[in-house]
Amino acid sequence: MLVYDVMHVETIGLMESLKVLDFGFNLITEIPRSVVGLKNVVEIYGERCLMTSLPNTFTYLQTLTKLDIGNNNFTIFPIALNQIPSLRYLNIRNNLLTLLPRNINSMT
């Protein structure tokens, strides 16, 4: 398990060989934009935080296969997720979503 200091959260992208990132059950309100540096990450767990959106750099995580962002405060479905071709598992349950985007069916 990776534990990082909130004061140095922007350096998370320097860990290029990181495969699994778990920051669930924290008071994190957003994933840092530096996540773009995680070139080999395959799983991200961010359940039960306070997030409302994903950074625009998230679409660069081309190796990401599993994303768990359940139990957060998302009100809009992060449609940029359809730009991650390797994504196979998405948990976004128990958020504040009221509508899914029309083009969600483009996600395979």
N, CA and C atoms as a LAMMPS dump frame, in Angstrom:
ITEM: TIMESTEP
0
ITEM: NUMBER OF ATOMS
324
ITEM: BOX BOUNDS ff ff ff
-5.0000000000000000e+02 5.0000000000000000e+02
-5.0000000000000000e+02 5.0000000000000000e+02
-5.0000000000000000e+02 5.0000000000000000e+02
ITEM: ATOMS id mol type element x y z
1 1 1 N 0.845 -1.171 0
2 1 2 C 0 0 0
3 1 3 C 0.891 1.235 0
4 2 1 N 0.501 2.19 -0.819
5 2 2 C 1.254 3.438 -0.917
6 2 3 C 0.644 4.456 0.027
7 3 1 N 1.461 5.072 0.821
8 3 2 C 1.02 6.153 1.691
9 3 3 C 1.844 7.369 1.318
10 4 1 N 1.167 8.466 1.008
11 4 2 C 1.922 9.654 0.662
12 4 3 C 1.444 10.84 1.463
13 5 1 N 2.325 11.747 1.68
14 5 2 C 2.07 12.943 2.455
15 5 3 C 1.235 13.908 1.621
16 6 1 N 0.145 14.376 2.173
17 6 2 C -0.724 15.308 1.465
18 6 3 C 0.034 16.558 1.026
19 7 1 N 1.056 16.93 1.759
20 7 2 C 1.844 18.105 1.403
21 7 3 C 2.595 17.895 0.093
22 8 1 N 2.854 16.646 -0.283
23 8 2 C 3.639 16.34 -1.473
24 8 3 C 2.822 15.588 -2.515
25 9 1 N 1.531 15.775 -2.518
26 9 2 C 0.644 15.053 -3.411
27 9 3 C 0.947 15.329 -4.886
28 10 1 N 1.451 16.489 -5.217
29 10 2 C 1.745 16.811 -6.61
30 10 3 C 2.93 16.023 -7.16
31 11 1 N 3.688 15.367 -6.313
32 11 2 C 4.818 14.568 -6.793
33 11 3 C 4.402 13.145 -7.137
34 12 1 N 3.142 12.812 -6.99
35 12 2 C 2.665 11.451 -7.25
36 12 3 C 3.016 10.999 -8.661
37 13 1 N 3.01 11.893 -9.617
38 13 2 C 3.297 11.545 -11.003
39 13 3 C 4.73 11.146 -11.261
40 14 1 N 5.611 11.36 -10.294
41 14 2 C 7.014 10.987 -10.467
42 14 3 C 7.246 9.486 -10.284
43 15 1 N 6.243 8.794 -9.783
44 15 2 C 6.371 7.356 -9.551
45 15 3 C 5.895 6.596 -10.789
46 16 1 N 6.655 6.679 -11.852
47 16 2 C 6.262 6.132 -13.144
48 16 3 C 6.013 4.633 -13.129
49 17 1 N 6.676 3.889 -12.276
50 17 2 C 6.508 2.438 -12.272
51 17 3 C 5.33 1.969 -11.41
52 18 1 N 4.646 2.886 -10.75
53 18 2 C 3.521 2.543 -9.885
54 18 3 C 2.414 1.873 -10.691
55 19 1 N 1.901 0.738 -10.202
56 19 2 C 0.846 0.005 -10.901
57 19 3 C -0.517 0.159 -10.224
58 20 1 N -0.535 0.276 -8.89
59 20 2 C -1.792 0.389 -8.148
60 20 3 C -1.699 1.591 -7.223
61 21 1 N -2.69 2.471 -7.327
62 21 2 C -2.771 3.648 -6.467
63 21 3 C -4.076 3.572 -5.683
64 22 1 N -3.977 3.567 -4.372
65 22 2 C -5.151 3.487 -3.505
66 22 3 C -5.117 4.659 -2.536
67 23 1 N -6.016 5.605 -2.726
68 23 2 C -6.127 6.727 -1.799
69 23 3 C -7.546 6.811 -1.255
70 24 1 N -8.253 5.713 -1.292
71 24 2 C -9.619 5.662 -0.806
72 24 3 C -9.734 5.977 0.679
73 25 1 N -10.942 6.352 1.076
74 25 2 C -11.266 6.627 2.48
75 25 3 C -10.429 7.774 3.041
76 26 1 N -10.255 8.833 2.235
77 26 2 C -9.528 10.028 2.652
78 26 3 C -10.388 11.257 2.374
79 27 1 N -9.912 12.393 2.773
80 27 2 C -10.634 13.646 2.543
81 27 3 C -10.172 14.329 1.262
82 28 1 N -9.672 13.565 0.321
83 28 2 C -9.18 14.118 -0.942
84 28 3 C -10.356 14.643 -1.752
85 29 1 N -10.233 15.87 -2.245
86 29 2 C -11.295 16.463 -3.052
87 29 3 C -11.007 16.369 -4.543
88 30 1 N -9.761 16.094 -4.888
89 30 2 C -9.416 15.939 -6.3
90 30 3 C -8.139 15.125 -6.453
91 31 1 N -8.042 14.466 -7.588
92 31 2 C -6.815 13.753 -7.924
93 31 3 C -5.872 14.791 -8.524
94 32 1 N -4.617 14.807 -8.128
95 32 2 C -3.704 15.828 -8.664
96 32 3 C -3.486 15.665 -10.168
97 33 1 N -3.297 16.775 -10.85
98 33 2 C -3.053 16.766 -12.295
99 33 3 C -1.792 15.99 -12.642
100 34 1 N -0.871 15.873 -11.699
101 34 2 C 0.384 15.177 -11.943
102 34 3 C 0.194 13.673 -12.133
103 35 1 N -1.02 13.186 -11.956
104 35 2 C -1.302 11.766 -12.165
105 35 3 C -0.919 11.345 -13.593
106 36 1 N -0.819 12.287 -14.483
107 36 2 C -0.425 12.01 -15.866
108 36 3 C 0.914 11.286 -15.939
109 37 1 N 1.756 11.449 -14.947
110 37 2 C 3.067 10.803 -14.927
111 37 3 C 3.041 9.321 -14.595
112 38 1 N 1.893 8.813 -14.172
113 38 2 C 1.781 7.394 -13.814
114 38 3 C 1.598 6.568 -15.083
115 39 1 N 2.665 6.352 -15.785
116 39 2 C 2.631 5.722 -17.109
117 39 3 C 2.241 4.249 -17.084
118 40 1 N 2.38 3.581 -15.933
119 40 2 C 2.113 2.144 -15.852
120 40 3 C 0.983 1.78 -14.909
121 41 1 N 0.25 2.76 -14.418
122 41 2 C -0.813 2.477 -13.455
123 41 3 C -1.937 1.681 -14.141
124 42 1 N -2.394 0.632 -13.465
125 42 2 C -3.482 -0.181 -14.01
126 42 3 C -4.733 -0.131 -13.128
127 43 1 N -4.575 0.223 -11.856
128 43 2 C -5.719 0.29 -10.954
129 43 3 C -5.617 1.54 -10.081
130 44 1 N -6.747 2.24 -9.957
131 44 2 C -6.843 3.393 -9.06
132 44 3 C -8.086 3.217 -8.205
133 45 1 N -7.894 3.297 -6.907
134 45 2 C -8.981 3.181 -5.945
135 45 3 C -9.118 4.515 -5.21
136 46 1 N -10.25 5.149 -5.38
137 46 2 C -10.497 6.428 -4.734
138 46 3 C -11.902 6.495 -4.157
139 47 1 N -12.345 5.391 -3.581
140 47 2 C -13.697 5.351 -3.039
141 47 3 C -13.78 6.044 -1.681
142 48 1 N -14.934 6.567 -1.417
143 48 2 C -15.243 7.246 -0.153
144 48 3 C -14.311 8.422 0.138
145 49 1 N -14.174 9.292 -0.855
146 49 2 C -13.447 10.548 -0.687
147 49 3 C -14.447 11.685 -0.88
148 50 1 N -13.984 12.851 -1.239
149 50 2 C -14.858 14.007 -1.439
150 50 3 C -14.73 14.573 -2.852
151 51 1 N -14.383 13.734 -3.813
152 51 2 C -14.131 14.2 -5.176
153 51 3 C -15.424 14.535 -5.917
154 52 1 N -15.32 15.539 -6.772
155 52 2 C -16.45 15.935 -7.621
156 52 3 C -16.116 15.848 -9.101
157 53 1 N -14.837 15.717 -9.424
158 53 2 C -14.422 15.64 -10.824
159 53 3 C -13.046 14.99 -10.923
160 54 1 N -12.669 14.688 -12.155
161 54 2 C -11.344 14.141 -12.432
162 54 3 C -10.554 15.185 -13.195
163 55 1 N -9.234 15.218 -13.034
164 55 2 C -8.44 16.203 -13.774
165 55 3 C -8.44 15.879 -15.271
166 56 1 N -8.261 16.899 -16.103
167 56 2 C -8.255 16.663 -17.544
168 56 3 C -7.074 15.809 -17.971
169 57 1 N -6.032 15.719 -17.173
170 57 2 C -4.875 14.88 -17.497
171 57 3 C -5.181 13.393 -17.309
172 58 1 N -6.319 13.081 -16.717
173 58 2 C -6.689 11.699 -16.444
174 58 3 C -6.786 10.876 -17.724
175 59 1 N -7.122 11.504 -18.822
176 59 2 C -7.285 10.787 -20.084
177 59 3 C -5.971 10.227 -20.613
178 60 1 N -4.846 10.673 -20.082
179 60 2 C -3.55 10.17 -20.511
180 60 3 C -3.173 8.837 -19.861
181 61 1 N -3.987 8.344 -18.953
182 61 2 C -3.701 7.087 -18.263
183 61 3 C -4.13 5.912 -19.141
184 62 1 N -3.409 5.694 -20.2
185 62 2 C -3.783 4.711 -21.21
186 62 3 C -3.661 3.256 -20.752
187 63 1 N -2.989 2.991 -19.633
188 63 2 C -2.863 1.623 -19.13
189 63 3 C -3.886 1.305 -18.045
190 64 1 N -4.692 2.278 -17.664
191 64 2 C -5.662 2.105 -16.578
192 64 3 C -6.751 1.113 -16.976
193 65 1 N -6.914 0.053 -16.193
194 65 2 C -7.945 -0.945 -16.473
195 65 3 C -9.057 -0.937 -15.427
196 66 1 N -8.761 -0.456 -14.215
197 66 2 C -9.758 -0.485 -13.14
198 66 3 C -9.766 0.844 -12.406
199 67 1 N -10.968 1.412 -12.277
200 67 2 C -11.136 2.683 -11.568
201 67 3 C -12.315 2.574 -10.624
202 68 1 N -12.069 2.802 -9.354
203 68 2 C -13.122 2.772 -8.342
204 68 3 C -13.223 4.163 -7.722
205 69 1 N -14.253 4.895 -8.108
206 69 2 C -14.504 6.228 -7.547
207 69 3 C -15.92 6.284 -6.959
208 70 1 N -16.352 5.167 -6.418
209 70 2 C -17.667 5.101 -5.788
210 70 3 C -17.7 5.891 -4.491
211 71 1 N -18.903 6.291 -4.109
212 71 2 C -19.12 6.996 -2.843
213 71 3 C -18.336 8.297 -2.753
214 72 1 N -18.462 9.125 -3.771
215 72 2 C -17.863 10.453 -3.788
216 72 3 C -18.97 11.472 -4.008
217 73 1 N -18.634 12.618 -4.569
218 73 2 C -19.616 13.677 -4.791
219 73 3 C -19.729 14.085 -6.252
220 74 1 N -19.512 13.137 -7.173
221 74 2 C -19.639 13.436 -8.597
222 74 3 C -21.093 13.741 -8.933
223 75 1 N -21.324 14.86 -9.594
224 75 2 C -22.672 15.201 -10.06
225 75 3 C -22.781 15.034 -11.567
226 76 1 N -21.635 15.036 -12.24
227 76 2 C -21.582 14.865 -13.689
228 76 3 C -20.691 13.673 -13.989
229 77 1 N -21.172 12.8 -14.862
230 77 2 C -20.386 11.637 -15.246
231 77 3 C -19.128 12.101 -15.969
232 78 1 N -17.94 11.641 -15.556
233 78 2 C -16.691 12.062 -16.208
234 78 3 C -16.546 11.403 -17.587
235 79 1 N -17.162 12.004 -18.594
236 79 2 C -17.209 11.419 -19.933
237 79 3 C -15.829 11.218 -20.542
238 80 1 N -14.829 11.922 -20.048
239 80 2 C -13.461 11.736 -20.548
240 80 3 C -12.994 10.298 -20.352
241 81 1 N -13.66 9.55 -19.493
242 81 2 C -13.283 8.158 -19.271
243 81 3 C -13.421 7.323 -20.537
244 82 1 N -14.267 7.762 -21.466
245 82 2 C -14.4 6.992 -22.704
246 82 3 C -13.179 7.136 -23.604
247 83 1 N -12.218 7.968 -23.224
248 83 2 C -10.976 8.134 -23.974
249 83 3 C -9.857 7.24 -23.443
250 84 1 N -10.174 6.391 -22.473
251 84 2 C -9.187 5.462 -21.917
252 84 3 C -9.547 4.067 -22.426
253 85 1 N -8.912 3.628 -23.502
254 85 2 C -9.318 2.385 -24.163
255 85 3 C -9.127 1.126 -23.334
256 86 1 N -8.217 1.129 -22.385
257 86 2 C -7.948 -0.069 -21.592
258 86 3 C -8.878 -0.209 -20.388
259 87 1 N -9.702 0.801 -20.096
260 87 2 C -10.583 0.763 -18.921
261 87 3 C -11.62 -0.348 -19.081
262 88 1 N -11.621 -1.291 -18.154
263 88 2 C -12.527 -2.436 -18.198
264 88 3 C -13.487 -2.472 -17.019
265 89 1 N -13.121 -1.843 -15.911
266 89 2 C -13.953 -1.872 -14.711
267 89 3 C -14.08 -0.45 -14.192
268 90 1 N -15.318 -0.018 -14
269 90 2 C -15.584 1.31 -13.462
270 90 3 C -16.646 1.213 -12.392
271 91 1 N -16.307 1.657 -11.183
272 91 2 C -17.285 1.761 -10.11
273 91 3 C -17.486 3.238 -9.841
274 92 1 N -18.693 3.723 -10.124
275 92 2 C -19.034 5.121 -9.868
276 92 3 C -20.363 5.19 -9.103
277 93 1 N -20.69 4.085 -8.446
278 93 2 C -21.961 4.026 -7.714
279 93 3 C -21.928 4.917 -6.473
280 94 1 N -23.108 5.244 -6.005
281 94 2 C -23.29 6.053 -4.801
282 94 3 C -22.606 7.415 -4.894
283 95 1 N -22.801 8.06 -6.029
284 95 2 C -22.39 9.446 -6.205
285 95 3 C -23.673 10.262 -6.336
286 96 1 N -23.566 11.474 -6.775
287 96 2 C -24.735 12.353 -6.885
288 96 3 C -25.194 12.513 -8.332
289 97 1 N -24.943 11.508 -9.158
290 97 2 C -25.316 11.558 -10.571
291 97 3 C -26.83 11.468 -10.723
292 98 1 N -27.361 12.304 -11.582
293 98 2 C -28.792 12.247 -11.87
294 98 3 C -29.055 11.88 -13.324
295 99 1 N -28.013 11.908 -14.142
296 99 2 C -28.172 11.657 -15.563
297 99 3 C -26.87 11.089 -16.123
298 100 1 N -27 10.137 -17.001
299 100 2 C -25.829 9.608 -17.699
300 100 3 C -25.778 10.238 -19.086
301 101 1 N -24.576 10.476 -19.61
302 101 2 C -24.472 11.102 -20.926
303 101 3 C -24.991 10.178 -22.028
304 102 1 N -25.499 10.776 -23.066
305 102 2 C -26.071 10.019 -24.174
306 102 3 C -25.04 9.11 -24.832
307 103 1 N -23.807 9.557 -24.924
308 103 2 C -22.789 8.76 -25.602
309 103 3 C -22.049 7.786 -24.682
310 104 1 N -22.63 7.444 -23.55
311 104 2 C -22.002 6.474 -22.65
312 104 3 C -21.908 5.107 -23.316
313 105 1 N -22.78 4.849 -24.268
314 105 2 C -22.733 3.558 -24.947
315 105 3 C -21.49 3.389 -25.829
316 106 1 N -20.707 4.447 -25.994
317 106 2 C -19.455 4.324 -26.743
318 106 3 C -18.354 3.689 -25.896
319 107 1 N -18.599 3.572 -24.603
320 107 2 C -17.626 2.894 -23.724
321 107 3 C -17.819 1.397 -23.88
322 108 1 N -16.71 0.688 -24.087
323 108 2 C -16.826 -0.764 -24.286
324 108 3 C -16.325 -1.517 -23.092
